[in-house]
Amino acid sequence: MPDFLPCPTSPCRLVAAVNEGSAKLAGECGDGLVSTQPRKEIIETFERAGKAKPKYGQLTVCWARSEKEARRTAFETWPTALSGVNTELPSPYYFEQVSKTVTEDQVAENIPCGPDPRRHIEAIEQYAEAGFDHIYVHQVGKDQEGFIEFYRREILGRFHSRH
């Protein structure tokens, strides 16, 4: 299973990739990979293009005390959560335009929302099954302390570090 350790303290060039072209570039010239897409093809392309290097997955979630509150918060805070949108737009203007067409249901389909540990664990497992060895959980909700406590109590114990 992936671990939850921070990036190494030495300077490194982590290259972001959301498709096979950028994954190939990351493998050729980067010291590691960062992706918001739990896709095995990205990992396979990255690994074919270079030696063994760390692979970091960024999982966006929205924890709140209720699913209704989390969905609303995710929609208001991170409406461009749809797969690939936040990496392909050239300026804030386009983010605003896309945000006008997104629904709360669409955001909730792409972001684990609420206090159900199963949704969060399943999302983490998607990254692990794709081949990521590190996962960064990006909480877009306002209650950071609640989120940290929830992950300490319900999530982290289910995964262990390989280090």
ChimeraX attribute file (.defattr): number of C-alpha atoms within 10 A of each C-alpha:
attribute: neighborCount
match mode: 1-to-1
recipient: residues
	/A:1	18
	/A:2	21
	/A:3	18
	/A:4	17
	/A:5	13
	/A:6	10
	/A:7	14
	/A:8	8
	/A:9	6
	/A:10	5
	/A:11	8
	/A:12	11
	/A:13	11
	/A:14	20
	/A:15	19
	/A:16	19
	/A:17	22
	/A:18	19
	/A:19	17
	/A:20	16
	/A:21	12
	/A:22	18
	/A:23	27
	/A:24	22
	/A:25	18
	/A:26	25
	/A:27	25
	/A:28	16
	/A:29	13
	/A:30	19
	/A:31	18
	/A:32	24
	/A:33	26
	/A:34	21
	/A:35	25
	/A:36	20
	/A:37	20
	/A:38	22
	/A:39	20
	/A:40	16
	/A:41	16
	/A:42	23
	/A:43	24
	/A:44	16
	/A:45	19
	/A:46	28
	/A:47	22
	/A:48	13
	/A:49	16
	/A:50	17
	/A:51	12
	/A:52	12
	/A:53	16
	/A:54	18
	/A:55	22
	/A:56	26
	/A:57	27
	/A:58	18
	/A:59	22
	/A:60	22
	/A:61	25
	/A:62	30
	/A:63	31
	/A:64	26
	/A:65	15
	/A:66	12
	/A:67	17
	/A:68	12
	/A:69	16
	/A:70	25
	/A:71	25
	/A:72	19
	/A:73	20
	/A:74	28
	/A:75	23
	/A:76	15
	/A:77	14
	/A:78	19
	/A:79	23
	/A:80	24
	/A:81	21
	/A:82	17
	/A:83	13
	/A:84	13
	/A:85	14
	/A:86	16
	/A:87	12
	/A:88	10
	/A:89	12
	/A:90	9
	/A:91	8
	/A:92	9
	/A:93	10
	/A:94	13
	/A:95	16
	/A:96	12
	/A:97	11
	/A:98	16
	/A:99	18
	/A:100	10
	/A:101	10
	/A:102	15
	/A:103	11
	/A:104	14
	/A:105	12
	/A:106	16
	/A:107	22
	/A:108	23
	/A:109	12
	/A:110	16
	/A:111	27
	/A:112	26
	/A:113	30
	/A:114	23
	/A:115	20
	/A:116	16
	/A:117	16
	/A:118	12
	/A:119	15
	/A:120	23
	/A:121	17
	/A:122	12
	/A:123	17
	/A:124	24
	/A:125	18
	/A:126	17
	/A:127	26
	/A:128	20
	/A:129	14
	/A:130	17
	/A:131	22
	/A:132	27
	/A:133	20
	/A:134	23
	/A:135	24
	/A:136	19
	/A:137	16
	/A:138	11
	/A:139	20
	/A:140	22
	/A:141	24
	/A:142	15
	/A:143	14
	/A:144	14
	/A:145	9
	/A:146	15
	/A:147	21
	/A:148	15
	/A:149	11
	/A:150	18
	/A:151	19
	/A:152	12
	/A:153	12
	/A:154	16
	/A:155	16
	/A:156	15
	/A:157	9
	/A:158	11
	/A:159	14
	/A:160	11
	/A:161	12
	/A:162	10
	/A:163	5
